[in-house]
């Protein structure tokens, strides 16, 4: 999937909101929805993103995975706090 323009803006908006609220991205379930649009060059899709809290057990599993796997430390920190 190629994201550009409004789709990237939508993701950045979600990421920014999570950062401001100090919610690690790994503590959420992110859902992407494709919205059909029509423009001068035909139909295209814009991806919208939403988030809801992840199950605490699943978050713990993800934290364990991040700690036991070779991940760049900053990536693990961003994903799971």
Secondary structure, DSSP 8 states (H G I E B T S, - for coil): ----THHHHHHHHHHHHHHHTT--GGGEEEEEEEEEEEETTEEEEEEEEEEEE--HHHHHHHHHHHHHS---HHHHHHHH-
